[in-house]
Amino acid sequence: MNTPPPIIAGIDFSDSSPLVLRHAIHAASLLGTSVLAIHVFPFSGLAERRASGYKVADSSAIQAEGLKKLEALIGTEKHAVEIRPEVRIGRPVDTLNQVIEENQADLLLIAANDLTKKRLGSIASQCVRTAPCDVLVLRDWQGCNFTKILVCVDFSTSSGIALERAALLAQEHEAKLEIVHVMYPPEMDEWGMVLSHREESPLSYTEECNRETAERMKLSSCAMRTASRRCRMKH
């Protein structure tokens, strides 16, 4: 039986890094795989330091120091899964994507950061948009276990996949799962004509849209329960 690909934990040594590592270990233990904890030292940082006249260590020394920091973060205690530390030098987003492809990974965990501005940090934001796998972005106040998971569905194929992932997470974390669809009924058709409901219907147009969406949500809930049963069978 082939071992699943490792969980990639992007470590930047921020306050959120221990949380990222804990969640990566937890996910890897559920999937029966390992964790690749990687720190990418930005190449631009080296160039800027050298340009300012600052004495910069060579690449091998930087990587060796980075490995020491990763090993200190991992600690000496025995973990439930194998954790492999790695340090690379390059552009963080491109390097993380390269690592994901090399390992054929299915999941990347990273810290949100830059939350003082109520938005994702630039690296986290780019990873969400460009990473060739699912990305779990963690905030520094989150505990190791999720208690409530909100999954947003738009009835697309992707939202079905998101629902399956959310059902698995909710099951394993014993968390409450809420499914949300945001509906904005149009008032006019593509030609600017006012839309109306069927003449024989006692419901308003908006009420009809709500009812139709509610039916689709029920189907999503059924799909969620089916996915949950499949997960239990796999375990």
Backbone as CSV, one residue per row, in Angstrom:
resi,resn,N_x,N_y,N_z,CA_x,CA_y,CA_z,C_x,C_y,C_z
1,MET,0.843,-1.197,0.000,0.000,0.000,0.000,0.875,1.242,0.000
2,ASN,0.623,2.154,-0.927,1.425,3.357,-1.042,1.117,4.329,0.098
3,THR,2.174,4.974,0.612,1.996,5.973,1.657,1.505,7.262,1.029
4,PRO,0.486,7.896,1.617,0.003,9.167,1.064,1.112,10.213,1.054
5,PRO,1.020,11.220,0.194,2.042,12.268,0.156,2.064,13.031,1.476
6,PRO,3.190,13.658,1.797,3.288,14.362,3.083,2.426,15.617,3.123
7,ILE,2.100,16.032,4.337,1.468,17.321,4.563,2.576,18.373,4.590
8,ILE,2.411,19.449,3.827,3.431,20.509,3.790,3.068,21.586,4.808
9,ALA,3.968,21.847,5.734,3.774,22.894,6.737,4.749,24.029,6.445
10,GLY,4.221,25.168,6.003,5.069,26.324,5.727,5.387,27.055,7.024
11,ILE,6.648,27.058,7.394,7.084,27.637,8.671,7.852,28.926,8.420
12,ASP,7.366,30.034,9.013,8.070,31.310,8.858,8.629,31.812,10.187
13,PHE,8.506,30.996,11.234,8.996,31.320,12.581,8.253,32.492,13.219
14,SER,7.046,32.753,12.743,6.193,33.740,13.395,5.534,33.082,14.607
15,ASP,4.730,33.857,15.352,4.041,33.303,16.520,3.056,32.207,16.137
16,SER,2.637,32.198,14.863,1.670,31.198,14.404,2.323,29.885,13.983
17,SER,3.636,29.854,13.868,4.310,28.659,13.353,4.068,27.409,14.206
18,PRO,4.118,27.503,15.559,3.810,26.292,16.342,2.411,25.758,16.067
19,LEU,1.450,26.661,15.844,0.086,26.251,15.528,0.027,25.535,14.185
20,VAL,0.729,26.073,13.189,0.778,25.445,11.867,1.339,24.031,11.976
21,LEU,2.399,23.886,12.744,3.022,22.567,12.899,2.084,21.601,13.614
22,ARG,1.394,22.061,14.663,0.471,21.181,15.400,-0.656,20.692,14.500
23,HIS,-1.233,21.594,13.710,-2.306,21.193,12.811,-1.796,20.251,11.729
24,ALA,-0.588,20.473,11.244,-0.005,19.587,10.231,0.196,18.187,10.795
25,ILE,0.673,18.105,12.028,0.863,16.802,12.676,-0.482,16.106,12.839
26,HIS,-1.486,16.865,13.251,-2.817,16.287,13.452,-3.376,15.757,12.124
27,ALA,-3.259,16.555,11.059,-3.762,16.133,9.751,-3.005,14.904,9.254
28,ALA,-1.694,14.892,9.443,-0.881,13.759,8.984,-1.233,12.486,9.743
29,SER,-1.523,12.614,11.043,-1.886,11.430,11.827,-3.211,10.851,11.359
30,LEU,-4.140,11.714,10.946,-5.437,11.245,10.446,-5.289,10.525,9.112
31,LEU,-4.354,11.018,8.287,-4.191,10.470,6.939,-3.133,9.382,6.863
32,GLY,-2.444,9.132,7.975,-1.414,8.103,7.977,-0.206,8.457,7.144
33,THR,0.216,9.716,7.222,1.369,10.154,6.436,2.317,10.967,7.303
34,SER,3.251,11.654,6.676,4.277,12.416,7.383,4.083,13.913,7.160
35,VAL,4.942,14.693,7.813,4.915,16.153,7.678,6.254,16.622,7.123
36,LEU,6.194,17.481,6.125,7.387,18.173,5.642,7.288,19.608,6.137
37,ALA,8.093,19.936,7.143,8.112,21.296,7.693,9.198,22.080,6.968
38,ILE,8.782,23.076,6.194,9.747,23.787,5.356,9.746,25.280,5.641
39,HIS,10.939,25.834,5.700,11.103,27.283,5.791,11.803,27.751,4.518
40,VAL,11.237,28.766,3.896,11.845,29.335,2.689,12.434,30.683,3.055
41,PHE,13.751,30.771,3.017,14.428,32.048,3.280,14.357,32.878,1.998
42,PRO,13.761,34.053,2.056,13.553,34.832,0.823,14.865,35.289,0.193
43,PHE,15.027,34.982,-1.078,16.233,35.386,-1.793,16.366,36.906,-1.827
44,SER,15.228,37.609,-1.903,15.270,39.076,-1.946,15.879,39.645,-0.679
45,GLY,15.656,38.958,0.457,16.244,39.428,1.708,17.758,39.402,1.680
46,LEU,18.320,38.382,1.044,19.774,38.307,0.923,20.306,39.433,0.044
47,ALA,19.624,39.653,-1.078,20.070,40.696,-2.008,20.034,42.070,-1.353
48,GLU,18.990,42.344,-0.602,18.872,43.649,0.050,19.950,43.846,1.105
49,ARG,20.253,42.798,1.846,21.284,42.903,2.875,22.665,43.131,2.256
50,ARG,22.933,42.400,1.184,24.232,42.575,0.532,24.352,43.975,-0.069
51,ALA,23.255,44.477,-0.645,23.276,45.812,-1.252,23.519,46.908,-0.211
52,SER,23.089,46.661,1.024,23.260,47.667,2.073,24.623,47.568,2.748
53,GLY,25.437,46.593,2.321,26.746,46.422,2.918,26.765,45.506,4.112
54,TYR,25.604,44.934,4.459,25.527,44.029,5.596,26.208,42.717,5.242
55,LYS,27.019,42.209,6.161,27.721,40.957,5.910,26.741,39.797,6.022
56,VAL,26.569,39.092,4.926,25.589,38.004,4.876,26.311,36.661,4.798
57,ALA,25.837,35.712,5.594,26.403,34.373,5.563,26.100,33.714,4.222
58,ASP,26.883,32.709,3.861,26.619,32.028,2.595,25.379,31.143,2.722
59,SER,24.923,30.631,1.594,23.667,29.885,1.557,23.686,28.661,2.466
60,SER,24.812,27.930,2.466,24.875,26.712,3.278,24.777,27.045,4.767
61,ALA,25.383,28.171,5.189,25.310,28.572,6.597,23.883,28.981,6.968
62,ILE,23.214,29.693,6.053,21.828,30.100,6.307,20.924,28.878,6.429
63,GLN,21.106,27.912,5.531,20.288,26.707,5.590,20.557,25.913,6.865
64,ALA,21.812,25.848,7.281,22.155,25.122,8.500,21.516,25.790,9.714
65,GLU,21.540,27.119,9.766,20.927,27.845,10.865,19.412,27.656,10.843
66,GLY,18.843,27.670,9.647,17.404,27.452,9.527,16.988,26.073,10.015
67,LEU,17.789,25.061,9.702,17.484,23.711,10.167,17.518,23.628,11.684
68,LYS,18.477,24.334,12.298,18.537,24.354,13.766,17.265,24.956,14.355
69,LYS,16.796,26.033,13.739,15.578,26.677,14.227,14.360,25.758,14.033
70,LEU,14.309,25.060,12.902,13.209,24.130,12.667,13.231,22.977,13.671
71,GLU,14.426,22.441,13.906,14.553,21.336,14.854,14.166,21.773,16.262
72,ALA,14.487,23.026,16.611,14.089,23.546,17.921,12.573,23.673,18.009
73,LEU,11.941,24.082,16.900,10.483,24.204,16.873,9.821,22.828,16.990
74,ILE,10.374,21.853,16.280,9.825,20.491,16.323,10.007,19.887,17.712
75,GLY,11.158,20.159,18.344,11.425,19.654,19.680,11.932,18.228,19.663
76,THR,12.276,17.744,20.835,12.850,16.407,20.965,11.817,15.357,21.365
77,GLU,10.607,15.805,21.712,9.581,14.840,22.108,9.155,13.993,20.912
78,LYS,8.681,12.803,21.215,8.252,11.889,20.164,6.882,12.311,19.650
79,HIS,6.762,12.445,18.324,5.499,12.839,17.714,4.798,11.631,17.111
80,ALA,3.504,11.814,16.855,2.702,10.713,16.314,3.075,10.381,14.873
81,VAL,3.732,11.328,14.191,4.104,11.118,12.793,5.547,11.549,12.583
82,GLU,6.095,11.132,11.463,7.448,11.561,11.093,7.408,13.013,10.615
83,ILE,8.354,13.829,11.086,8.455,15.225,10.664,9.825,15.448,10.043
84,ARG,9.831,15.877,8.801,11.090,16.116,8.100,11.296,17.614,7.911
85,PRO,12.335,18.202,8.517,12.594,19.634,8.335,13.394,19.900,7.069
86,GLU,13.132,21.038,6.446,13.857,21.404,5.235,13.898,22.921,5.117
87,VAL,15.025,23.437,4.642,15.194,24.877,4.427,15.647,25.096,2.987
88,ARG,14.992,26.029,2.324,15.394,26.402,0.977,15.500,27.922,0.891
89,ILE,16.220,28.368,-0.111,16.365,29.803,-0.366,15.736,30.101,-1.719
90,GLY,14.867,31.088,-1.766,14.205,31.415,-3.017,13.045,32.350,-2.793
91,ARG,12.179,32.441,-3.775,10.966,33.223,-3.643,9.937,32.349,-2.938
92,PRO,9.438,32.757,-1.759,8.614,31.861,-0.936,7.471,31.177,-1.666
93,VAL,6.636,31.925,-2.385,5.461,31.327,-3.028,5.886,30.326,-4.098
94,ASP,6.804,30.724,-4.959,7.256,29.832,-6.030,7.917,28.573,-5.458
95,THR,8.708,28.753,-4.405,9.409,27.618,-3.806,8.437,26.658,-3.137
96,LEU,7.447,27.198,-2.423,6.441,26.333,-1.799,5.672,25.543,-2.856
97,ASN,5.298,26.214,-3.949,4.599,25.517,-5.024,5.464,24.417,-5.635
98,GLN,6.757,24.694,-5.753,7.679,23.689,-6.285,7.764,22.485,-5.351
99,VAL,7.838,22.746,-4.052,7.898,21.661,-3.066,6.622,20.823,-3.120
100,ILE,5.475,21.488,-3.261,4.200,20.776,-3.350,4.201,19.840,-4.552
101,GLU,4.664,20.339,-5.699,4.681,19.524,-6.914,5.684,18.381,-6.801
102,GLU,6.840,18.648,-6.234,7.852,17.601,-6.066,7.338,16.441,-5.216
103,ASN,6.569,16.773,-4.187,6.067,15.754,-3.265,4.651,15.292,-3.593
104,GLN,4.069,15.890,-4.671,2.687,15.572,-5.047,1.756,15.699,-3.845
105,ALA,1.989,16.758,-3.074,1.238,16.968,-1.838,-0.189,17.412,-2.121
106,ASP,-1.080,17.070,-1.196,-2.491,17.428,-1.323,-2.894,18.579,-0.418
107,LEU,-2.023,18.933,0.542,-2.413,19.955,1.516,-1.203,20.767,1.969
108,LEU,-1.378,22.091,1.951,-0.381,23.029,2.459,-0.999,23.781,3.625
109,LEU,-0.262,23.853,4.739,-0.698,24.633,5.894,0.244,25.809,6.069
110,ILE,-0.327,27.003,6.205,0.465,28.207,6.398,-0.246,29.133,7.381
111,ALA,0.503,30.110,7.899,-0.071,31.091,8.817,-0.638,32.261,8.025
112,ALA,-1.705,32.868,8.565,-2.344,33.999,7.889,-1.454,35.234,7.934
113,ASN,-1.059,35.623,9.172,-0.244,36.826,9.400,-0.913,38.094,8.852
114,ASP,-0.327,39.224,9.132,-0.809,40.524,8.655,-2.281,40.762,8.996
115,LEU,-2.732,40.184,10.137,-4.142,40.319,10.496,-4.456,41.669,11.115
116,THR,-3.422,42.471,11.427,-3.691,43.812,11.946,-4.416,44.651,10.902
117,LYS,-4.244,44.268,9.628,-4.913,44.991,8.541,-6.176,44.258,8.068
118,LYS,-6.596,43.234,8.853,-7.810,42.487,8.542,-7.755,41.835,7.164
119,ARG,-6.597,41.312,6.816,-6.463,40.618,5.536,-5.327,39.612,5.638
120,LEU,-5.257,38.727,4.684,-4.166,37.763,4.661,-2.861,38.464,4.310
121,GLY,-1.769,37.904,4.802,-0.470,38.393,4.373,-0.274,38.107,2.898
122,SER,0.667,38.786,2.273,0.840,38.658,0.824,1.215,37.242,0.413
123,ILE,2.072,36.577,1.191,2.479,35.217,0.831,1.307,34.259,0.982
124,ALA,0.578,34.361,2.094,-0.583,33.489,2.297,-1.610,33.701,1.194
125,SER,-1.848,34.949,0.842,-2.828,35.260,-0.198,-2.416,34.666,-1.541
126,GLN,-1.136,34.784,-1.888,-0.666,34.237,-3.163,-0.717,32.718,-3.171
127,CYS,-0.422,32.098,-2.029,-0.477,30.637,-1.954,-1.898,30.136,-2.169
128,VAL,-2.872,30.827,-1.570,-4.269,30.434,-1.748,-4.650,30.473,-3.218
129,ARG,-4.143,31.489,-3.937,-4.517,31.652,-5.343,-3.756,30.720,-6.283
130,THR,-2.512,30.384,-5.946,-1.668,29.700,-6.928,-1.217,28.303,-6.544
131,ALA,-1.331,27.906,-5.283,-0.818,26.592,-4.878,-1.554,25.468,-5.611
132,PRO,-0.832,24.452,-6.086,-1.465,23.342,-6.816,-2.053,22.282,-5.890
133,CYS,-2.595,22.707,-4.740,-3.228,21.787,-3.803,-4.127,22.593,-2.877
134,ASP,-4.848,21.917,-1.987,-5.660,22.619,-1.000,-4.746,23.364,-0.029
135,VAL,-5.236,24.509,0.454,-4.459,25.334,1.380,-5.297,25.616,2.624
136,LEU,-4.743,25.317,3.796,-5.396,25.632,5.060,-4.623,26.778,5.707
137,VAL,-5.288,27.924,5.857,-4.655,29.116,6.426,-5.078,29.235,7.883
138,LEU,-4.101,29.304,8.772,-4.372,29.312,10.210,-4.065,30.670,10.821
139,ARG,-4.877,31.053,11.780,-4.697,32.313,12.497,-4.144,32.017,13.878
140,ASP,-3.375,32.962,14.435,-2.607,32.656,15.630,-3.449,32.438,16.887
141,TRP,-4.748,32.790,16.860,-5.563,32.562,18.051,-6.323,31.244,18.002
142,GLN,-6.185,30.494,16.905,-6.907,29.241,16.791,-6.240,28.158,17.625
143,GLY,-7.056,27.356,18.297,-6.522,26.228,19.033,-6.205,25.077,18.105
144,CYS,-5.809,23.957,18.682,-5.429,22.817,17.852,-6.647,22.121,17.251
145,ASN,-7.780,22.209,17.937,-8.988,21.565,17.436,-10.012,22.607,17.017
146,PHE,-10.678,22.355,15.904,-11.764,23.225,15.466,-13.039,22.827,16.209
147,THR,-13.855,23.813,16.582,-15.117,23.541,17.262,-16.319,23.804,16.361
148,LYS,-16.190,24.699,15.398,-17.268,24.983,14.461,-16.654,25.283,13.097
149,ILE,-17.155,24.618,12.077,-16.633,24.792,10.721,-17.756,25.302,9.830
150,LEU,-17.481,26.379,9.118,-18.447,26.965,8.193,-17.983,26.684,6.770
151,VAL,-18.812,26.026,5.983,-18.463,25.740,4.591,-19.453,26.463,3.691
152,CYS,-18.941,27.228,2.752,-19.759,28.007,1.827,-19.892,27.238,0.511
153,VAL,-21.118,27.070,0.044,-21.347,26.311,-1.183,-22.056,27.182,-2.220
154,ASP,-21.661,27.014,-3.475,-22.343,27.697,-4.575,-22.867,26.678,-5.585
155,PHE,-22.887,25.393,-5.164,-23.403,24.275,-5.959,-22.520,23.951,-7.156
156,SER,-21.289,24.429,-7.146,-20.341,24.081,-8.198,-19.627,22.785,-7.818
157,THR,-18.855,22.233,-8.748,-18.073,21.034,-8.454,-17.076,21.289,-7.335
158,SER,-16.450,22.462,-7.363,-15.463,22.805,-6.335,-16.090,22.889,-4.953
159,SER,-17.312,23.439,-4.883,-17.940,23.551,-3.571,-18.321,22.175,-3.039
160,GLY,-18.591,21.227,-3.938,-18.844,19.860,-3.493,-17.610,19.243,-2.862
161,ILE,-16.449,19.519,-3.458,-15.190,19.040,-2.892,-14.945,19.704,-1.541
162,ALA,-15.204,21.015,-1.458,-15.030,21.732,-0.192,-15.928,21.148,0.889
163,LEU,-17.132,20.758,0.504,-18.070,20.180,1.465,-17.553,18.847,1.989
164,GLU,-16.994,18.030,1.106,-16.437,16.750,1.538,-15.274,16.965,2.502
165,ARG,-14.380,17.928,2.166,-13.251,18.220,3.055,-13.753,18.710,4.411
166,ALA,-14.752,19.579,4.394,-15.292,20.130,5.632,-15.939,19.036,6.478
167,ALA,-16.648,18.105,5.821,-17.287,17.006,6.551,-16.242,16.135,7.237
168,LEU,-15.135,15.886,6.540,-14.057,15.088,7.128,-13.449,15.801,8.331
169,LEU,-13.167,17.101,8.173,-12.600,17.869,9.278,-13.543,17.897,10.477
170,ALA,-14.819,18.143,10.210,-15.795,18.214,11.297,-15.892,16.885,12.032
171,GLN,-15.853,15.809,11.279,-15.941,14.484,11.890,-14.733,14.208,12.773
172,GLU,-13.552,14.490,12.258,-12.338,14.169,12.994,-12.115,15.099,14.192
173,HIS,-12.588,16.342,14.092,-12.432,17.287,15.189,-13.646,17.315,16.115
174,GLU,-14.659,16.506,15.772,-15.916,16.507,16.537,-16.465,17.932,16.625
175,ALA,-16.452,18.589,15.487,-16.867,19.988,15.408,-18.246,20.116,14.776
176,LYS,-18.913,21.208,15.083,-20.197,21.514,14.465,-19.942,22.007,13.044
177,LEU,-20.751,21.540,12.098,-20.590,21.924,10.694,-21.818,22.688,10.230
178,GLU,-21.603,23.870,9.689,-22.691,24.668,9.145,-22.448,24.892,7.655
179,ILE,-23.491,24.703,6.862,-23.408,24.884,5.416,-24.173,26.148,5.042
180,VAL,-23.515,27.041,4.296,-24.122,28.326,3.954,-24.071,28.550,2.454
181,HIS,-25.198,28.993,1.915,-25.242,29.457,0.522,-25.844,30.858,0.522
182,VAL,-25.156,31.795,-0.088,-25.644,33.169,-0.173,-26.367,33.343,-1.503
183,MET,-27.649,33.678,-1.435,-28.460,33.820,-2.646,-28.825,35.292,-2.842
184,TYR,-28.697,35.744,-4.060,-29.072,37.118,-4.403,-29.950,37.045,-5.640
185,PRO,-31.275,36.860,-5.465,-32.166,36.677,-6.625,-32.149,37.897,-7.538
186,PRO,-31.961,37.707,-8.820,-32.004,38.836,-9.758,-33.429,39.369,-9.891
187,GLU,-33.548,40.647,-10.152,-34.864,41.257,-10.331,-35.202,41.442,-11.805
188,MET,-34.166,41.393,-12.658,-34.393,41.562,-14.094,-33.652,40.500,-14.871
189,ASP,-34.173,40.195,-16.065,-33.477,39.232,-16.894,-32.361,39.933,-17.666
190,GLU,-31.696,39.173,-18.554,-30.546,39.741,-19.277,-30.934,40.857,-20.235
191,TRP,-32.264,41.030,-20.510,-32.734,42.088,-21.399,-33.329,43.261,-20.633
192,GLY,-33.214,43.214,-19.298,-33.720,44.320,-18.495,-35.194,44.238,-18.175
193,MET,-35.813,43.082,-18.489,-37.229,42.912,-18.188,-37.396,42.403,-16.751
194,VAL,-38.416,42.885,-16.064,-38.671,42.479,-14.687,-39.053,41.003,-14.652
195,LEU,-38.394,40.252,-13.776,-38.683,38.835,-13.648,-39.909,38.631,-12.761
196,SER,-40.711,37.676,-13.111,-41.890,37.371,-12.299,-41.978,35.869,-12.101
197,HIS,-42.696,35.448,-11.079,-42.840,34.029,-10.808,-43.998,33.464,-11.635
198,ARG,-44.143,32.164,-11.554,-45.214,31.518,-12.305,-46.570,32.030,-11.831
199,GLU,-47.462,32.252,-12.753,-48.760,32.836,-12.412,-49.533,31.965,-11.430
200,GLU,-49.388,30.621,-11.563,-50.174,29.734,-10.709,-49.560,29.568,-9.318
201,SER,-48.349,30.115,-9.123,-47.668,29.944,-7.842,-48.181,30.947,-6.815
202,PRO,-48.471,30.469,-5.585,-48.902,31.379,-4.529,-47.723,32.117,-3.895
203,LEU,-46.511,31.761,-4.307,-45.318,32.356,-3.715,-44.823,33.530,-4.548
204,SER,-44.130,34.420,-3.892,-43.482,35.512,-4.608,-42.246,34.964,-5.317
205,TYR,-41.682,35.767,-6.202,-40.490,35.333,-6.937,-39.353,35.012,-5.970
206,THR,-39.136,35.896,-4.995,-38.074,35.680,-4.019,-38.326,34.413,-3.207
207,GLU,-39.577,34.184,-2.820,-39.908,32.988,-2.053,-39.654,31.728,-2.875
208,GLU,-39.951,31.797,-4.173,-39.679,30.654,-5.042,-38.179,30.363,-5.109
209,CYS,-37.387,31.426,-5.227,-35.930,31.260,-5.269,-35.423,30.648,-3.968
210,ASN,-35.964,31.140,-2.862,-35.565,30.609,-1.560,-35.906,29.122,-1.447
211,ARG,-37.095,28.754,-1.911,-37.512,27.356,-1.815,-36.630,26.466,-2.686
212,GLU,-36.353,26.925,-3.901,-35.505,26.136,-4.797,-34.108,25.959,-4.216
213,THR,-33.579,27.052,-3.644,-32.245,26.973,-3.042,-32.253,26.046,-1.836
214,ALA,-33.317,26.087,-1.049,-33.417,25.215,0.118,-33.381,23.747,-0.302
215,GLU,-34.032,23.428,-1.422,-34.008,22.055,-1.923,-32.591,21.644,-2.314
216,ARG,-31.883,22.560,-2.941,-30.510,22.248,-3.344,-29.613,22.096,-2.114
217,MET,-29.898,22.882,-1.067,-29.134,22.753,0.171,-29.369,21.390,0.811
218,LYS,-30.625,20.880,0.716,-30.908,19.554,1.251,-30.090,18.500,0.524
219,LEU,-29.973,18.660,-0.801,-29.158,17.727,-1.568,-27.699,17.796,-1.133
220,SER,-27.221,19.017,-0.841,-25.852,19.170,-0.361,-25.666,18.476,0.976
221,SER,-26.677,18.585,1.843,-26.602,17.929,3.141,-26.550,16.420,2.990
222,CYS,-27.342,15.896,2.043,-27.309,14.459,1.770,-25.934,14.039,1.277
223,ALA,-25.341,14.862,0.410,-23.996,14.569,-0.104,-22.988,14.576,1.032
224,MET,-23.181,15.502,1.981,-22.279,15.576,3.118,-22.354,14.306,3.954
225,ARG,-23.593,13.825,4.205,-23.742,12.611,5.007,-23.143,11.409,4.287
226,THR,-23.301,11.369,2.954,-22.708,10.279,2.183,-21.188,10.323,2.275
227,ALA,-20.627,11.538,2.161,-19.168,11.693,2.271,-18.689,11.284,3.645
228,SER,-19.461,11.632,4.666,-19.087,11.281,6.031,-19.064,9.768,6.212
229,ARG,-20.060,9.077,5.645,-20.099,7.618,5.740,-18.910,7.001,5.014
230,ARG,-18.541,7.571,3.866,-17.383,7.058,3.129,-16.117,7.211,3.955
231,CYS,-16.005,8.368,4.654,-14.820,8.605,5.494,-14.738,7.575,6.606
232,ARG,-15.887,7.267,7.238,-15.871,6.296,8.326,-15.490,4.918,7.812
233,MET,-15.963,4.586,6.603,-15.629,3.291,6.029,-14.136,3.186,5.736
234,LYS,-13.527,4.294,5.293,-12.098,4.284,4.987,-11.286,4.072,6.251
235,HIS,-11.740,4.681,7.368,-11.015,4.535,8.622,-11.250,3.143,9.218
